[in-house]
């Protein structure tokens, strides 16, 4: 089972989704990428995942072009707001899905509020990807 998770910067939401899906089942080959990959991970995303025991610090922020020639069972976009353009993936894909989330890296306000947004989005990603895993992916493994 090969799953590619896409967003624009590949530094936050797609990385958290990647970490969760991989933690649910080691048999799944999970990769994440961005149309405008930032080349680095968002430190708060790494910290939010570490807080619940998932280490994504070793992940890399990769451009989607790296994966265009591969075959994927699922390609999932995780872009959220209306001001974001979700990437289109033109490679070989069995299932294309969109599960959108707000980008906590765009949150403004106090440190507490911003941290709260990372936790909120992290928890939303966990819930949505666990549902996808149990209902759609796991039965195919």
C-alpha positions, 0 to 999 in steps of 0.5 A, a space after each residue: 500500500 503506497 500513500 502520498 500526502 500532498 500540500 503546498 509547503 510540505 512542512 506542517 499538515 502533510 507531515 503530521 498526516 504522514 506521521 499519523 498514517 505511518 504510526 497506524 500501520 508500518 506496512 503502509 509506505 507513506 510519503 509526503 510532498 509539496 508543490 512548493 516544498 519549503 525544504 524544512 519542517 515546521 518546528 511547532 508541527 514537530 513539537 506537537 507530534 512529539 508531544 503525543 509520542 510521534 517523531 517526525 523530525 527525521 522527515 524531509 520536505 520534498 517537491 512533488 516532482 520526486 514522486 511523479 513516476 511512482 504508482 500510488 494507491 492513494 494521493 491525499 491533499 490536505 490543503 484547507 483555506 479557500 486562499 490555498 490552491 490544492 496541488 494536482 497530482 498527474 502521476 499514476 493513482 488509484 484513489 485521489 482524496 481531499 481531506 482539508 485542514 486549516 494551516 496552523 502555521 498561518 495562525 496569529 495571536 498570542 503564543 498560547 493561541 498559536 500553539 492551540 491551533 497546532 494542537 487543534 489541527 493535529 488532533 483533527 488530522 489524527 481523527 480524519 486519518 484514523 477514520 480513513 485508515 480503519 474504513 478504507 486502507 486497513 481492509 485492503 491490507 
